[in-house]
Structures are given as structure tokens and as C-alpha cells.
Amino acid sequence: MTQNTLGIDFGTSNSAAGIAVNGKAYLVDIEPGQKTIPTAIFFDFDARKTVFGTQANRALMAGLEGRYMRALKSILGTSLMHEKRRYLGESLSFVDIIARILTRIKTRAEDACHQRFDYALSGRPVHFHSDNAARDAQALADLTECYLRAGFKGVDFMFEPEAAALAANPAGDENTVHLIVDIGGGTSDFTLFRKASGGIDILASHGVRIGGTDFDRSISFDHVMPELGRGAEIKNAMGAGTLIAPNRLFYDLATWQMIPFLYTPEVLQEVAHLRQQAVKPQLFGRLFDVLESQLGHDVAFAVEAGKIAANKSGGGGGNINLSIVEKGLQVALGQDMLTASLADHMGAIKAGVLDTLKAAEIGATQVGSVIFVGGSSLIEDVQTLMAEMFPQACVHQTEAFTAVVDGLALAATARNRG
């Protein structure tokens, strides 16, 4: 790849693109005045048009009739990617839908830079699926196909934490070991590196399939879904006693990318039956209203906002505002509750860091600095964990939302020169 290469960070939650100008990353405005955009799409059924990014979020919040999608990166490598569904009269797969998002990014970048980009250097997690090698490989094949359908002649990939390392330029000499902790929307990735003449020396990279959307799902499942019937008793239709409502519905409703699949007559019929048999039918009445009115993503946004507020409260906690579901409905979210919901995820992140250290054959005490990347690295539990693991290391908060695309922009331009 030698000419006209655009660096693209296609993220689970947000995306960005850029090139280097005079040795510095230049990020294009994918939207007016915005260097990053939500990786979201909305099919507007009334206007018969498709909108992206912030406009997609606004369409959802305005209650427009249509279909909203987010966190599509998490579907890569699954059988869902190639299933066809009809949107606005077209039969589309998720490959087609992601390709349209990438086409939007490509077009905006070409307009901003007054040149054509035939090739892309895309960020990718170290592992899309850290526990399934076949699915991991399929995810890369899927994303490659998305770029080609978007009009690129070719695409190369760079591990996201290694791109962030390239852009970081931390303090210290060539003997200092630095650790990138990149907690994104769908994955957590780690790179150990040293500075080197003309660049960086990568010691090891590793990743796990845990990210901010998983944090949101756990918070929603633990604290919001009980208000919609999770864990509630259902009368046994075959005799005396009660059963507990099945978790599957609630797990999917708490999962960003699975929400659109719940808006079917069959699911509504199932929830109506649960409401009829429930000991507390009002809970399932709420669930029915959420699904019938297609408010699943509104609830997910409320959970995300509550998580951010609780994290910023300095330990005071906050609330998840569910007034969109029922007037006055609030769910408390204290810092202790947040920590409890994220405990398993913190354990997986810790294990991922330890595996990275093992791969590099170095000890924790040899790490001189920890560099946080990605919006979810701002979570207090993540930062507390790293402080416990590396108490002697300096901590740096780089450009959390743009470090990866900054590195991709620099690397893409270096390839152009090649």
C-alpha cells in the first residue's frame, strides 16, 4: 500500500479518520466540527432515508419511526453478519450496513482533504474474539469485505494499541517500558513497548473481548432489568408454585447490538404471556412497553449516562434516569454498585495485562509508565486496577478518544511515502 492511504479507526462506539500533515496527525471532520462520530446508523422509515452518527442518535432520541443500530463492530465474525434483512425496501446484510458507514467516512475524508483515498489503514483489536480463533479470523475477513464494499481498493490493519503507542511519545529514555491500556467499546487491548530510534519497539501485544458495552450490559442487567421483570416470579402454568423469568430476553435487551432483534411480534407475544402469568405483572408491562415502543436503545443510553455520572461523582454515585420508560422511574447507581457489577470484567482485564507481561517476559516492576487510551479507560475501576498492578509506574492519560486514529494517521502517511 503506497498511495492515498487513509487511517481509519472504526470503533464499536465511535469512529474517526485522518492523515499526517508535517509529521502531525490531522483528523478530518467526519461531521461538522467533530473529529469523532458515533458509530451509529438510523433507517428513517417516514423520510425514507438513512442517517449516520450524531444524526442517527438524534433521530432515535426524537422518537422517529425507524431502526437504530450501534455497536455493529461486535457482530463481526458471527453468523449475523451475512444474514439479510429488509430496510427501506432493500435487502441488506450487516456487511452492507457497515460498508455504508465506512463509505460515509471515506467520502467525508476525501471532501475534507481534496483527494481520493484508494486504500485504508484500519485499526483492529488484537483479538476480535479472544476465546475463539476461528471466529477471530472470520471477523477480520468480514471487516476486510466491508472496506472493499465501501469502495477501497485494499486495506491493511494495525493493532489499535500499537497505533496508540506510535502516537503516545511518552517521557522516558529507550530503556523505559511503557504499557498502553486501551479500553474501547468492545475490546480491551494492551501493548508493551519501548522508544526506539525513529519509532517504537513493540515488546508484546494482547487483548480480551471486554469493553465499555460489556460494562453497560452488566450495569443494565444487574440494576435496570429487574425493573422490567428480570428475576421476577412467573406462575407455573403446569401446576402450583412459581418459576423465575428466563434471563435471555433481559440479557439481549441489555446488549447494544442485540436490541434490534427483539422488535418482533414473536417476542412481544412472549412478553405478553409472561405479563399474564407474572406475580408482578406491572414489571412485564414496562418490558412490553419498551419493546412495543422500541425504546431499548433509549434505555441503553440512559444506562451509559448513569455509568458516566456515577464514575464522575467522586464516590457519591448517581442515578439511571428511566423516565423514558415510566414517569419518575429512577435506579440508584452507587460507586459500590458500579464496582460490583464490573468486578468480573476487571478480573478479565487484569488477566489480559498479566498475559501481556508474560508474553514480553517482563515483570510488573519493570513497567515505567501506564498510558490510558479509549473512553472506557476513564472508568475509575480500570484506573484503580492499574494503580494496584503498577504502583511504581507513572500514569498518563493521553487523548483517550483519538490516540488510536492519531497513530493510524501517522502510520498511513509513512506508508504513502513508501
N, C-alpha and C positions, 0 to 999 in steps of 0.2 A: 504494500500500500504506500504509494509515493506522492500522490497528488490529491489536493482537495479533500482532506480528511477532517471531519467534524468530530470533536469529542462530545459524547452524549452520556449523561448519567440518567438512565431510565430507571427510576426508583419505584418502590412499592407505593409510597405516599406522595413523593414529589419528583419532578424531573427537571433537568437543565441541560444546556449545551454551550460549548464555547470553543474558541481557538486561542492561540497565544499571539500577542502583539508586542513587539520589542521585548521579548523574554518574559512577559507577564500574561497571566490568564485574562482573557476578555470574554465575559459571559454575555450572550445575546439576550435581548428582551423577548422571551417567548410570548409574553403578554406585555402590554404597555407598562413600562416602569417596573417590571418584575423579572428577576433573574431566575427564579424557580417558579414552577407552576404545579398545582395539584395534578397527580396522575389520575385524572378522572374524566369520564365521558358521560354525556346525558343525551339520550334519544328523546327529543321533544315530540310527543305524539300529536299535539294540537298544531304546532307550527310546521311539523313535518321536516325538521332539521336536526342536525347533530351539533352539539356544542361541547367544548373541552375546558379543562382546567377550572379556573375560578368561575367562569360562566356556568359550567356544569354544576358546581357546588351551589351557586345562586339559584339555578333552576330548581334544584332539589329543595332548598330551603323555602323557595317561593310556593312550593306545593304544586308545581306544574305537572300535568299529566305526562308521564313518560317513564323511561327506565334509566336508572343511575347505576354506574359501575365504578368501582375503585379497587385498589389492591390487586389488579389483574396480574401483576408480576408473580404473585403467589400461585397462580394457576399453571404457570409454565411447567412442563414435564408431566402434567396429569392428563387423563383421558378427556377432561372437559375442554382442553384447548382446541380440539378438532371437531367438536360437536357443533352442528349448525342450528341456529335459531333465527326466527324472523324478527327483524327490527325495521320499521318504516318501509315495509314492503320488500326488503332484501333478506336473503338467507346468508347469515354471517356466522363465521366461527370466531373464537377469541383470537386466533391468529390474525384474522381480518381486522378485528377491533383494535388490537394493539398496533397493528401496522398503520392504522389511521391516526393513532396518537403520534407515532413516530413520523408519519408524513407531515403532520402539523408542525412538529418540531423542526424537521428538515426545511420546510417551506419558510418558516419564520426566520430561521438562521440564514438561509440564502437571501431573503429580502434584507435582513439587517446587515449582512456582510457584502452584499452586491457581488456574490459569486456563487457558483454551483458547487455543491458538495456531493461527489460521487461515492465517497467512502465514509465509513464511520468507525471510530474507535470507541467502543462501548464499554462502560463499566459492567462488571458482573460480580456477584458474590463468589467467594472461594468455593462454596457449595450452595447450589440452589436447594438441594435436598441432602442434608448431611448424613442421613441414615439409609439412603437408597441410591446406589451407584448408577443403576440403570435409569432411574427417574432423573437423576442429576444430569446424566448425559443427554437425555431426551429434552430437558429444559433448555440446554444450550442449543440444541438443534432447533427447537421451537423458536427461540429468540432470534437465531440466525435467519430463519424463514421470515419472521416478522420484519426484520430490517430489509431483506430483499424485496418483500412485497411493498415496502414503503418507498421503493424507488432507488435504494442504494445499490451500487454495482457489487459491493463487497463490504464486509465488516470484520474487524478484528476485535479481540476482547482483552481487557486488562482487569486484574483483580482490583476491586474497589479500594481495599485498604492500602494496596501498593500505590494506587493513584494518589490517595490521600498522603501517603508517605512522601511521594515525589513533590507534592505541593507544600509540605509542612515546614521545611527548613528550620528545624528546632535548634536551640542553642546547644553547644557542646562540641567536642572535637570528634575526630574519626574513631576514637575508642569508645565513645558513649553509645550504649544500646538504647534505642527508642522503641516504644510499643504503641502502635496505633490500635485504639479500641473504637471500632466503627459499629455503632448500634443503629441500624436503619429500621425501616418499617417492617421488613420481612426476615432479615438475617442479621446475625452478629458476626463480624469478621475482625481478624486480628493479624497484624503484621509486625514482626520484629525486624529492625533494620539499623544500620549504621550509615553515617555520611561517608561518601567516597568521592574521590576526585571526579568532578564532572557529573555527579549524580548521587545515587544511594546504593548500598549493598544490602540486598534482601537476605535475611537470615532464615526466616520461615514465615509462612502464611497459613492460616487455618480459619475455619468458620463453622457456625452452627445455625440451624434454621430456627432462630428465635429472634423476634424483633418487636417493634412497637405495636404492631397489630396484634401480636400474641399477648402483649401486656394488656391491651384494650379488651381482648376477648376474655382473659381471666378476670379482670375487674368487672366486666359486664356479667359474666357467668356467675360470679360469686355474689354480687351486690345488686344488680339490676334485674336479672332474670327471675329471682324469687318473687319480685313484684308482679311478674307476668305468669307465675304458676310453677316455676322450677321447684322441685322438692315438695309440691303440694300433693295432697291425697286425692285419689280418684276412687270412687265406689266400684267395687268388684261386680261387674255385670253378671258373673257366673256364680255368685254366692255372697256370703257375708264377708265383712272386712273391707279393707281398702288396699289400693296399690299406689305406688309413687309414680307420678307423671314421668314419662320417658324423657331422658335428657337430650335426645338427638335434636329435637326442634330448637331447644334453647341454645345448644352448642352452635348450631348453624346460624341462628339469629344473632349470636354474639360474635360471629366471624365475618369480617368485612366482605370478603369475596364470595361468601356463600349466601348472603342475604337475598340477592335477586332470584335465587332458585326456590325460595319459599313462597313466592307470589303466584300460587297456582290454586285452582279450585279444589284439588285433592287435599292440599294442606289446610285450606280453610275448612273443608268438611271434617278433617281430623280434629282440628281445634274446636269446632262447634260441638263435636261429640264429647271431647274432654270437658268442655264447659258444662254440658248437660249432666255429666257424671261426677263433676267435681264437688268436693265437700265445701270449697270456697269458690263458687262459680265466678265471682267478680274478678278474680285474678286472671282467669282464662278469657273473661270478657275483655280485659285490657289487651291480652295477647291477640285475640281475634281482631280488635280494632287496629292494632299496629299492623297486622298483616293485610287486612282488608284495605286500609288506607295507605299501605306501602310506606310505613314510617320507620322501617328497620334501620335505614342509614341515618335518619334523624336521631334515633336512639344512640347509634354508634358515635355520631358526632358529639352528643351530649356526654357520653362516657369519656371520650377523648378530652373534651373541655374540662370535665371534672377531674380527670387524672392530672392535667396540666395545672389546674388551680390548686389541687392538694399538694402537688410537688413544689409549688411556689409559696406555699403557706408557711414555710419555716417550721413545720411540725404541727401546725394548727389544724391541718385537714381542711376539708371543704365539702361541697355537696355536688351531686349529679342532678341536674335540673331536668325532670321528666314531665314538665308541664305540657309538652307536645303530646304526651300520652293521656294525661289526666290533669286537670287544673289543680295546681298546688302540690303535685306529687314531687317529692324530693327524696333523694337517697344520700345519707351521710357517707362520706369517704374520708376517714381519718388517716393520718400517716401510718399508724399501726395496721390499719386495714389494708392500705395500699401495699405495705411491706409484706403482709401475709399472703396477699394474692400473687405477688411477684416472686415469692420465695423459690419455687421450683425453677423459674426462669433464671434467677440469679445463680442457682446451682449449675444450670446448664452452661451459662456464660463463664462461670469460674472454671468448669471442666474444660471448656474450649480454650481458655487462656493457658491453663496448665498443659494442654496438649501442644499448644504453640511453643511454649517454653521447652517442652520435651523434644519437639522436632528440631529446634535450634540448638539443643544440647547446652542450654544455659540455665542458671538458677535465677530466681526472682530477685535476689540481691544484686544481680549484675545489670538490671534494668535501671537506667538513669533517669528516664522520663516517660510519662504516660500521656498520650495525646488523644483527646476525645474527639470523635467525629460522628456525625449523624444526630438527628434530632432527639432520638431516644437515649443518647448518651448523657443528656441533660437530666435524666431521672436520678433523683438523689440516691436511690438504692444502688444504681450502677456505680456512681462515683464513690459511695461508701465502700462498696466491694473492692474496687480497685485500690483505694487508700489502705484497706486492710491487707491486700495481697502485696502491695508495693509501698510500704510505709516510708521507705527511704527515697523514693523517686520524686522528681519534680512533676507537677501536674500542669498540663497545658490544655486550654480549651481553644482549639483552632476554629476556623469558620465552619461551624457544625453542619450547616446545610449546603455548603458549596465546596468543601475541601476536595471531595472526590472529583467533581467536574473540573475544578481548577487543575488538578493533576492530569486529568484526561486531556484537557485543552493543551497543556504543555507537551504532553507525550504525542498528541496528534500532530502538532506543528513540527515536532522533531522528526516525525515520520515523513511529513511533507518534504522536509529538507533532504531526507534520504533518497 
